[in-house]
């Protein structure tokens, strides 16, 4: 299941990041978004979703949400 289809307010554990872009992988890692970390979808928006990772909230687009496997 991808982050895009996740329920709002429910905590999930990231299984893997499904992208071949190393720059994107390192960016997500700097946010704390990597395998084994909990992630919560705060709300779904038209172009993406707002997520909570560790103590931060981030707005990610749908393409990126599709790459995060939970």
N, C-alpha and C positions, 0 to 999 in steps of 0.2 A: 504494500500500500504506500502511496506517496503522500507527502505532506499536503498536497492540494486537496485530497479527499478526506483529510482528517476532520474530526469533530471539533468544534470550538470549545475551549475550556477543558479539554481532556489532555492529560500529559502522556506523551509517547516517548519511547526510547529510539534514538536514531540508529538504524541498522547499518546503513552505508550511504555514501554520497556517490551517485551514479553520473559522473562527469569525467571527461578526458582532459579538461582544461586545468592545468596545474596552477595557474594564477587564481582561478576561481576556488580551487581546493584550498590554497593557502589563505585566501580571504575568509572563507567559511571557518577554517581552523582558527583564525585570529578572533573570530566572533565567539568561539566556543562551540561551533557546530561540527561535531565529528562523531564517529561511531561510539555508542555506549552512553552518550549524553542525553539527558531528558530535554524535551522540547514541547512547548504548548502553543497551540494556535489560539491567539486572542480573538481574532475576527478575520473573516474572509472579505476581501474587497473585490471590486470588478477586475482590477489588473493584477491582483496578487493576494497576499495575506500578511497580517501582523502576527509575529511570533515572539515568544518569550524564551530566551536562551540564557541560562544562568541568571544574572541580575539585570539583563538588558532586554529592551524591546526593539524589534527590527521589522521594517517593511520589506518583504521580498516579493519579487514578481512571480508570475505563474510558471515561467520556464525554470526558474531556480527551485520553486516548490515541487515541481515534477522530478527534479534530480535528487531530492532528499527522500530516501526510502526509510519508512518507519515500520 
